[in-house]
Amino acid sequence: MVSANTHKRSSSAAPFILERWSPRAFVPSDIAETELLALLEAGRWAPSAYNRQPWRFIYARRSTPEWERFLSLLVPFNRAWAEHASAVVYVASHRTIKDEKTGVPQDNPTHAFDAGAASLLIQLQAFHEGWVAHPVSGFDHEAAQRQFNVPEEYVLHAALIIGRLGEKQSLPEYLQSKEQLSDRLPLANVAFSGAWPEADAS
């Protein structure tokens, strides 16, 4: 298990959920393809509506010919720290399905929800195996769609930056204070019994 720092969260959730976090400090090191595929295997087993499994993963590993191209699609802020990671995995999902009777494509209303579930399982598996993962949406979506030959009926959601946890001192000073477990809103702010509170406009 990866240990972030001494910050503790008070919750009844399982420790493997509470201790997972999204760092930006990585130790530049390679990851074997078998190791990376073992993490993606966890995503393969995510639940999805009607077991449609709409997610797709496009990846590149450090020290491979594709690495620079994958990094180049990230916005400069993300690239600055992601270049020290071990892998970048872009997550896409199939936004359409074929009608079982007519064969005509129609919207798949749960594709993003399902892809998010797969992404989270990858992150939890990575943490369990001693890796860390940081999901980002800051990349050139149109360029990535073209360069990865992603069909138009698929949409790219995010990139998972995966690697070994590094020292926060390796980051610029303005990022070092963010390199820690972050808290969450109280459960009462996000879980409502019966209906949305009338006074809550957020």
Secondary structure, DSSP 8 states (H G I E B T S, - for coil): -----S-----SS-HHHHS------EE-----HHHHHHHHHHHHT---GGG---EEEEEEETTSTTHHHHHHTB-HHHHHHHTTSSEEEEEEEE-EEE-TTT--EEE-TTHHHHHHHHHHHHHHHHHHTT-EEEEE--B-HHHHHHHTT--TTEEEEEEEEEEEE--GGGS-HHHHTT-S------GGGT--SSS--TT---
